Amino acid sequence: MGISTTANMETEDCVAITPSGELIMSLQRETLERLEGNFSISVRSPKGDKSVIKIDLKSANAKTQIKNTTLAVDLTLRWIPPGNEYSNGKVSACSIAKYLREHCQLLVENVPAGCRKIVRTDEPVPRMNSANLFAEDRRQTLGTHDELLEYIGMIALDCQTKPTEYLSSYRLDDADRDTETMSIFHGHGMITTDEIERLILRVTTLLSESMTIPWVGLHVQGFSNLPLSSAIRGDCGIYSNYDRGYTMIITNLNLLFSKCFGCHM
């Protein structure tokens, strides 16, 4: 899988390779005019400035759909071995990088995925009923669903949640808050939906076995320049960058989920 590293969709060509083996390209009009091959356009922006082309790289005629064309893009790739090749050690990311350097004459830089841990002490955490996130709060002492999800989003953005004299601080005035020690893990890189699903299953297992961790918050932020092959969102993902992501709170019994999508103006 892969995606254009820093390209702006409004002014540059953007390319993505999905885990299922599809090549999706959002191309400027000038780039499209240079293309040769038996390709078809999935969707076009209203003014015709950008067009999206989708090619199944696993199909037998993939090479004939685009040929004799050079596209210059910076692409961040992640190699995911098929099947159980992680344990067998058949193909590694270093081998892929070496192949691209020697046989495709590409400039390749190895970029390791990373994760950092932050521990916050005396963190004011909105009070919630971790045994049942959907129970009725008659005394109105618990955080609402929107407040809880917003709180997780603020934590993911490293925002200050303790009251300070700065305007950038965040505060929940309505719900009671407990002071806790919180561990925050920030990961970056390309993650598949299958990996997210496995992570959720592992978290629910951890919560069912733990007596000290009542819940876990998770926020996943998508890439803003990933080309979309349909126009259901207007120009988003075709002509302009966009925001998309989802936030959830997980307990051993419940999952509270919120999804967001919005165009850059």
Secondary structure, 3 states (H helix, E strand, C coil): CEEECCCCCCCCCEEEECCCCEEEEEEEHHHHHHCECCCCEEEECCCCCEEEEEEECCCCCHHHHCECCCCCCCEEECCCCCCCHHHHCCCCHHHHHHHHHHHHCCCCCCCCCEEEEEEEEEEEEECCCCCCCCCCCCCCCCCCHHHHHHHHHHHHCCCCCCCCCCCCCCCCCCCCEEEEEEEEEEEECCCCHHHHHHHHHHHHHHHHHCCCCCCEEEEEECCCCCCCCCCCCCCECCCECEEEEEEEEECCCCEEEEEEEEECC
